[in-house]
Amino acid sequence: MNIFSRTRGEGPAPDAACAPDAPALPPLPPGLPHVAYVLLWYPLFTQPFIFREVEALRARLPLTVYTLYGRNLRHCSDEMRAQGGHARVYGMRALPGLLLEFLRQTLTHPLRLWRLFRRSCCRGWQSLEVFGENLWAFLAGLSLGRLFREAGIDMVYAPWPRGAATAAWVAASVADLPFATAARGDNLDPADPDLADKFAAAMLVRANNKADEARIEAFAHGEARGKTALVYNGLTLPGPGPEVTEGASRFQPGPLRLLAVGRFDVTKGFDVLLRTCALLKQRGLDFRLTLAGGGGKVMGLGNMEERLRRLRSELGLTRDVDMPGLVSHNELPALLAGHDIFLAPCVVHASGRRDGIPNTVIEALAYGLPVVGTTVNALPEVIRHGETGLAVAPGDPEALADAVLELAADPERARRMGQAGARLAREMFDADANADRLARLLCEARERWPRGEATPGRKGADPCAA
C-alpha cells in the first residue's frame, strides 16, 4: 500500500491545490543510485538551504523527497511553492495505512519489529513531544522500507538526525539499504539518546561547517570517526548585483540601519542585542534596528517573541527597534540590500544548544553586509574578525556595542569588510559546487556499502535488518 502522494504523472497528490507539478528534469545518465531524501516537511520556509540542496541534487542524481508530515507552505517563497510539489508527503491521513503496515510486519517479522521498536522508541527521550515524533517516525519508517524496495531506492539520506533520521534508519533496516545522515549545531548538545547509534549505523555523516565536523568526530565514543564529511550549505537567494555587494548605498547620512533576522530562539541572543541597542542609544548613536523573525508557539519556540517585545518596551526602544515579524524568502533580498550592518549575537544556551552558521548570516555576507557577531561555534569561519566583520565574545552587550560603533565610525572600512564577505560567501557557499560534492559523497558511500550489513561501523550485521 503506497500511502504517499505522488506528482509528476505518478498519481494524485492529496494536497494538489498547494502542490503544483514540478517541471520535468533532463534525463540523468544510467547507473547513478536512486536516493531517498527523508524530511519532516518539504519545503519549509525556515529551511531554504534544504530546498536549494534538494533542487540541486535532483539535477545530479535520481532523488525523491519523502516527508513524514503534511505540507506546510506558510511563508514559503514563490519558488518553493512552485518547485516543492514533487515531494511524496503524508500526515495524519496516512495513519490507517501506517497501522496496517505495522500489523502486517507484526505478523510476518515480529522479532525484527520488536528490535526496531526498542531501538527507535525505548529511549530516555527529553520530552513527550520528542517521543511522539520518534514513534511517528518509527511507524513511517516501516512503511517507507517496503515502499523503498518497490521504488528501487538505493540509498536513504536524512539531513537531520532526529525524527527524519529515525524514519530513514528504520526504512533502511527494513529494506536492507545503506543509510546516511547529518548533524549540526544544537543536534549535538543536548543530543538525543540515539544519536551515537545513528552515527554508528550511517555510511556517511555530513557536517555543514568545520566546527561541527570536529564535534561530530569527537562525539560519544567516536562512532562517526572516519566517515564524517564537510559540505557547506549553498546560497539560497538570487545573486545580488555589484551595486549591492560593493556597498555604495550603505552608510548614507541618517540613522545607521542595523539588521538582525532569525527565529526567536534562545540560541540567537536577541535579548543581548536589545540590551546592546540600549547602550548604543545611551552613547548617542543615531540608529534603527530591524529585528525580523518570530515563530513563538507556532514554531515550538515558546513565548520568546512576547519576552523580546516586553524587553524592547522596558528598555525604551519602541521607536528605535522595529519588529516586523516573520518575513518570507521573497522579502529578504530587499531587506538585506536596505541595511548597513548585520548583527548575529548568537549565544550558547545553558542546555548546550548553539547554532552552527545561521543561514541568514550567510545571505547577509553574500549581499555585502559587514557582520557583527559572536565567536559561538562555527561563526568565526565566516565572521573573520577585521576581514568580513567583527567577532566578539557571546553574551556581552558592551562588546557588541563597541563593535557596532567601530564600524559606524569608519564606513569605508565597513564597506571593504562587506565586499570581502560577499567574495567569501560566493566561494564557500557555491550551491553547485557543494551539491556536486554531496552527490559524489552519497555515490561513494553507496559503493562502499557491503550488501546485507545495514549497520556499518559496528562488528557484524544489524540484527534488525534480518
N, C-alpha and C positions, 0 to 999 in steps of 0.2 A: 504493500500500500504506500503510494507516494503522497506524503502529506504536504509537500512543498508546492507553492505556486510557481508557475513557470511562465516566462515570457519568451520573446524571440521565436515564436512559432512552436512552442512546446506545450501549449495548453493555456487555459485561462488563469489569470492571477486573481486571487481573492481581493486584492486592493487595486484593481485595474484602473480605477478612476484617478489614483495618485501615483501610478507607476507605469508611465508610457514605455512602449517597447524601446529597447536600446538599439542604436544603429548597428548595422552589420559591420563586423570587423573583417579585415582581409584575412585570407586563409594563412594558417601557420604551417611551417614545414613539418613533415611527419616525424614521429619518434620522440617528441617532447612529452614530458609527464603531464598528465591532467591533474591539476592541483585544486583541492577543495579549500577555500578560504573561509574560515568559520568565525563569525562575529555574533554579538548580541543584537545589534542593529546595523543596518546599512541602507542608505547613507545616514550619518548623524552630524548635525551642524557643528558639534564640538570637536569633530574628528575629520576636518577637511584633508589632513595629510593621509588618512586611511583611504579616503575617496580617491585622492590623486594617485596613491600607490596602486590601488586596485585597477584603476583605468590604465595605468602604465603597464602593469603586469599582464593584463588581458591582451595587450598588443604583442606580448613576448611569449606567453605560454597559454595553453588551454587552461582556463581558470574559471571556476564557478564559485560564486559567493553564496553561502548558506547562513541565514540568520536565525537565532533562537527565538527572537521576539518579533512582534508585528512591526509594521512600518511606522516610523516617527519622522515626519518630514518638516516638523516645526522649525522655522528659522533657516531651513536649508536654502542654499543658493539656487538660482535658476538652473545652473549646470548640474548640480546634484540631483534636482528633481527630474531633469531630462534624461540623465545618463544612469541613474541609480535603479532603474526598473528591471535590470537583468538579474537581480538577486532572487534567490529562492527563499521565501520567508514564511514564517508562521508564528502565531501567537497562541492565545488560549483556544482558538478554534481548532487547533491541532491536537488538543488533549485526548479526544476519543481515539485517534489514531495512535498516539503515543502509548496509551494504556493497552490497546490491542497488541501492539508490538511487544510491550512488556510481558503480557500474558503469553504470547507466542514463545518468547525466549525463556520464560519460566518453565514451559512445558518441554522445550527442545534442548536448552542448555542451562539447567538450573544451577549447576556448580559455578559455571562461568559467570552467570548473572549475579550470584551472591558475592563472588570475589570482586566483580566490578562495582557493585553497590557498596561493599565495605571499603574499597579503595577510594571511591568517589565521594561518599556521603558520611561515613563513620569517622569523622574528624572533630577536633575541638574548634569548631567554627567561631569566629568573632561575634556573630550575631545571628538571630533567626533569619534575617534578610539574606545574609550570605549563604546560610544553609539552604534556604529556599532556592536561590539562584543555582546552586550546585545540584540540588535534587532535580530541578527542571532540566539542567544541562545533562545530567545522567540519563534521564528519560529520552531527551532529544538525541543523545549520542547513540543509544541503542538503535533508534530508527535510522539515524544517519549511517551507521555502519552497514546496515542492509542496503540502504539507498546507494552508498558509495560503490558497493560491489556491482549493483545493477548498472550504475552510470559509468563504470570504467575509470573511477578515480584511482590515481597512482600515488598520491601523497596528500596529507592533511596538514594544513598550517593554520594556527590560531595566533594572531598578532597581539593578543592579550592573554596573560597566564591564569586568569581566574575562570569564570564560568565558561567562556568560549573555549578555553583550553581543556576544561573538564569534558565538554562535549566532544571536542576533537580527539582527545586521548581515548575516550570510551569507544568512539566510532572507529578509530584506528585499530584498537584491540579486537573489536568485533570483525572488522573487515580484513585484518592481517595486513595493515599498511603502515608505512613509516609516518612519523608524526614530528612536527616542528612547532616551536612556539617562540615567544619573545617576552622580554620583561623590561621595565623602565621605571625610574623614579620611585613612586610610592608602592609599586608592586613588591619591592624587595624589603621594605621596612616601614610598617609591620607587614610581614609576609603571611600568606595563607599557609595553613599547616601541611598542605600537599605540594607546595612549590618545589621542594627538593626532589620529590618523587617524579614530578613532571619534568624537571630538568634531566633526571636520570633516564627517563623514557624517551626524551627527544633526540632526534638525529642532529638537530640544529637548534641553537638558541640565539636569537637575533637581539642585539643591543642597538639602540639608535644614538648612543653617544659614548665617548671613551670612559667617562666616569662610571656609568652604569655597566659598561663592559667589564671593568675591573671588579665591580661589586658582584656581578653575576658569577664571574670566575671564582671568586672567593666565598661564594655563598655556601652555607652549611658545611658539608664535607667535600665540596668540590665536585658535585655531580655534573656541573656544566663545563668543567675544565676541559679545554682542548676542543670543544665543539661550539664555542661562543664566537660569533662573528659580528663585526660592526658594520651597520648600514644606516647612514643618516637618513632622516626623512627628506622628502622633496618639497620644494616651494609649491605653494598651493594657489597663489594669486597671479593674475596676469602680470607680466613683467612691466614695471613702470618705465616711462621714458626718461631720458637723461635730464630733462628739466626737473624731475623729481629726485633722482638719485644724486644729482650734483648739488641739491640743496639751495638753489638760487632763491627760492621763495621762503626759505626759513629765516628765522631771527630778524624779521622785519620790525619796524617801530610798532610799539603797542605791547600789550601783555605777552609775556612768554607763554607759549602754548605747550603744555605738558599733556602726555597721553599715557594711560595705562589701560590694558584690555585683558580680560580673562574671567573665568568663572569665579564666583565669590566663594573661595575655599580657604581653609586655614593655612594652606601652604603658600598662598600668594602674597601674604604680608601687606594687604591693602590697609589694614588698621595702622601699621607702621607708616605707610605712605600718607595717610591723613594727618598723622602727628608731624610728619615731615613738612606738610603744607602749612600747618600751624606755625612751625618755626620759620618757614620762608616768609610768611606774612609778617611775623614779628620783626624779621630782618629787613623789611621794606621792599621785597621783590614784588614787582607787578606781574602777576601770573594768573593763568586759568588752567585748571586741571580737568580733563575729561576722563572720568573713571567709568569705562564702558564694560558692562558684564552683568552678571546676576546669576539667576538659577534658583537659588534658595531651595525650598522644599521640592520644587518641580524637578530639580536635578539631584535630589538626595543630599543637599548641602545644608540642611537645617535652616536656621534663622540668621545666617551670616549677612545677608543683604539688609535685613532690618537693623542689625547691630551697626553696620557701617553707616547707614543713613542717620542713625541716632548719634553716632560719634561725630559725624560731619556737623550736625546741629550743635552738639555740645562744644565743639571747638570753634564755633562761629565761622564756619567755612561754607555756608549755604550758597553765598554769592560767588565764591571762588572755585568751587568744585561742582562740576556738572556730572550727574549720574543718569545717563540716558537709558540705562537698562541694557538688555541683550541686543546685540547688533548682528545682523546677518552677514554672511560672507560677501554679499553684494555690496554692502555699505563700507566694508573695511578699507578698500583702496583709497577712497576719498578721505576717510578718517586719518589714515597714515600720511597721506600727502598734505593734510591741513594742519600738522602739528610740528613742533620744533624738536622736542626731546621725548624719547620713550622711556618709561620707568618700569623696572621689573624688580620690586622689593621682596623677592621670594625669601622664605624662611624655612627652617626645619621645625616641624611641629614636635611637641613633646612625645608623640607616639612614634616618632621616627619618620613620618611621612615627609616627602620632599618631591619637588619637580625634577625632571631631567633638564631638557631645554624646552621651555614653553614655545609652542608653535607661533604665538603672537610675537615673541622676541625675534624669531627667525624672519618673519614677514616684515617686522619693523626695520631690521637690518637691510633687507632686500630693497626697501623703499628709501634707503639713505638716511634713516633717523639715527643719530647717535643715541646710545642706550646707556642709561644709568641703572645699574643693577647690583646684585649681591654676588658673593662668591659661593653660593649654595650649589653643591653637586656639580653638574656639567656646565653651568652658566659661564665659567671662565673660558670654556672652549670657544665661545663666540663673543662674549663681552671681554675683549682683550684690553686690559687696562692701559689707557693712554693711546690706544690704536683705533678701536672701534667704539669706545665708550669708556666709562669709568666704573670700576667694581669696588664695592665696599663690603664690610662685614655685615651679615644679616642682623636684623632686629635693632638697627641703630639709626633712629630718625635724624640725629645730628649729622652723622656721616653722609647720609643720603642728601640732606640739605646742603652740606658743604659741596658735594659733587655737582649738584644742580647749579649752585651759584658759580662754581668754577667754569662750567660750560657757558653759562649766561654771560660771564664777563669776557669770554673770548669766542665770539661767534665763528670766526674763521677757523679756529682750531676745531670747533664742534662740527662745522661743515666737513672738514677733512676726515674726521672720525666717521661721519655718516657715509662718505664716499668709500672709505676703506671697508666699512661694514657691508655695503652693497656688493663690493667685489668679493668679499669673503662668502657672503650668502650665495651668490651665483655659483661659486666654485664648490663649496661644501655641500650645498643642498640642491644640486642639479638633479631634477626629477628623473630625467632619462638615464643619467649615469648611475644613479642609485638604484633605479629599477632594474637596470642591466645586472648590477652586482647581486641584488637579491634573487633575481631569476636564476642566475648562474649558481648561486649557493644552494637554492632549492633543488636544482637539477643534480648538482654534485652530491647532495645529501641523499637523494633518491638512488643514485648509482651506488653509493656505499652501503645501502641497507641490505643486510642479508635476509632474504625472504624467510618468513617463519619466526623471526625474532623481533617482536614488536616493542621490546624494551632494551635497545642497545644501551651500553654504558653500565649494564649490570651483568653479572655472571648468569648465563642461562637465559632461556626464553621467558617471556612474560607468561605467568601461569593463567592470566585472564584471557590470553589470546587463544587458548585451546578451545 
